[in-house]
Amino acid sequence: MAEAAPLPAFLFDLDGVVVDSNGLHVESWQEVARRHGFDCPDPDHIGKCGLRTSAVIRDLLRWPVSADDAARIGFEKEELYREWIRQDGIRPIPGVLEFLAQARRLGIRCAVGSSAPRENVDLCLRALQLEAVFAATVSGADVQRGKPAPDIFLKAAEGLAANPRHCLVFEDAPAGVAAAHAAGMRAIALLTSHAREELEAADVLAPDFTGLSPRAVQAAWTPQES
């Protein structure tokens, strides 16, 4: 009798996958740019790019600041974002709460792998009462390299004691899809932040979680080849 394929572990990006945060990120980037007298072109893309804050400042925005100043301004931006969540909460991505509840009932191991600061990850999960749902959470501060490097998802798999080839990633950004593939994982990309053509490298595309069920995803899943 053939040996059954191992059940997948589910790894979730945070922004655009668990929380609908793009609007808050755009507004906080615009505000911190205004405070410091910098330009903030294409803020919608910046808000959903999936990169670390310091990488946004120095590599995308190219603000003429030192690494120390980039870290300080980045902290200011993220603290403003967190202040607004503390005041008004944050919305989940459509369908994600029920999807996570079903995954938990099926015994599927779940983790978060996000480029966001640790404080953002913890605050967002607390705001949606999801702390107990994820057996491991990895932030951008927990690894040397952010996405599209594979470090975040590899560490999340390690936190679940899961073989990376047995992990399925839910992402919304091209950098995240690239990180999943670099880690030897398959990726389902949600069309919550980027256009379909930007996410064509993903293994599966879905509008959000409303048309997905953990049981169906599990049934269709096959592990990556070694």
N, C-alpha and C positions, 0 to 999 in steps of 0.2 A: 504494500500500500504506500502510495506517495506521501511524503511528509507534508503536512499543511503549511502554507506560507505563514510566517509570523505576522501577528497583528501589527499594524503601523502605530507609531506614536505620532501625535499631532503637535506641531510647533507653530505658534502664532506670532506674527509680527503684532505690534500694538496699534500704532497710529494708522487709521484707514482700514484696519482689519478687526480689531476689537472695539476701538473707540473712534467716533466720528469727530476728529480733532482738527481737521485741516483748517477750518475757519478760524479757530482760536490761534493756531500757529501763524497764519497769515497776519492776523491783526496784531499779534505780539511782535512779529518781525517788523511790521510797519511802525509800530510805536517805538521800539528801541532804535530803529534807524532815525526816526524823527528826533529823538532825544539827543542822539550823538551827531546829527548833521550829515548822515550818510544817505546815499541813494539805496532804494530797495526795488530794483527792477524785477518784473515777473514774480511778484510775491506768492502767487498761487502755486507755481512750480516749486519755489523754495519751501513752502509749507508742507509739501507732500513728497519731497525727494528721497526721504529715508536715510539721509546722511546725518552724521554727528553735527552738533551745533557749531563746533569749531571749524569743521570742514566746510560748512555753509558759509561762514564768515570769511575764511581765507581763500577757499578754492572756487566757490560759486559767486559770492558777492564781491570778493577781492577787495574788501575794505583794507586800507593801508594801516594796519595795526600790527603790533607785535603778538607773539603767541600768548604772552601773559594777558595783554589787553583783550585778545580774542576770547580767552577763557573767562575773563571778568564780564565782558559784554554778553557773552553767551549765557552765563549764569543769570545775569539780569533779565535777559529775554525769557529764559525758562522759568524764573521765579514769577515773572509777570503772568505767564501762561498758567502756572500753578495757582496763583492767587485767584484768577478768574474761575478756575475749576472749583476751588474751595468755596467761592461765593455762590456759583450757579450750577455746579455739577457738570456732567458731560454725558452726551448721548452715546449709546452703543450703536455699532453698525447694524443695520437691519438683519434680524434673524440670528445674530451671533449668540444671544443669551440662551435661546432654545437649543441651538446647535451644541453649545457647551454642556447644557443640562443633559441632552441625550447622550453625548459622548461619555459623560461621567457615569450615566446609568449602564452604559455598555462596558465600562471598565477600561476605556481607552485612556492612556496616559497623555496628559497635555502639559505643554510648557509655553512660556512666552520667550521670544528672542527678539529684542528690540534695540535699535541704535539709540533710543532715548536715554536721558539720564535716569539713574536709579530712582530718584525722587519722583519723576514723572510716572514711571512704571508703577511704583507702589501706590501713588495717589490715585491714578486712574482705576486700578483694580479695586482699591478700597471704595472709591466713589460708586462703582457698580456692584460692590459686594461679591467680588470674584476671587478674593485671596485664596479661598480654600479649593478653588477649581483647578488651579495650576500647581503641579507638583514641583516645578522649578521655574524660576524667572531669571532671565539674563538681560542686563542692560548694557548700554555702550561703555559704561565705566568698568565693566567686568572683564573686558578683553583689550588686547593691544591694538587690534585692527578692527575698524568698523566695516559694515557692508560697503562694497560688494565682496570683501574678503569673507571666508566661510566661518570665521572664528566664533561669532555669536551663536550660530546654529549648531556648531560642533559642541560648544559648551552647554547649550540647552539639551542636546542629546545626552551628553555626559551626565547632566543633572537628573535625567530620567533613567540612567543606566541602559540606554537604548543604542543599538548599532545605528550609525548614521544612515546606512542603506535601508533601514526599517523605519525611517522618519518621513513624514509628509508635511510640507511647509505650506502655510497659508500666508500669502503676501499681497501687497497692492502696488509695489514699486519695482521698476526694473532692477535697481541695485539689490533689492531683496531676492528677486528671482535668481539673479546671478550668484548671490551668496548661497542660496539653497543648492544650486547645481554644483557650485564649487565644493560644497560639503558632501556631495554624492547623494543628494536627496531630490525627490520630486517636488514640484511646486504647483499649487493651485493659486492662480492670480485672480483677485477680486477687482472688478472694474469700478471701484469706489473712488479712485483718485486719478488714474491715468487712462488714456485711450487704449482701445483694444490693440492697435498697431504697436504701441509702446511695450506691450506685454506678451507679444507673440512667442517669446522664448519659453513661456510657461508651458507646463504639460497639459493643464486644463485652465479654461477661463470661465468665470462665473460672475454675474452681476453683483451678488452679495451672498449672504447665507440663506436667504429665504427659499431658494430652490435647491439647497443642499441638505442632505441628511447624513449623519455619521455612519449609519448602517450601509447606505448606498455607496458612500465614498470608500468605506472599508471593503465592501464586496468587489468594487472595481479596482482596488489597489493591488499592485504587484511590486515587490521590492526591486530596487535598483540592482543591476548586475554588478558583481564584484570586479 
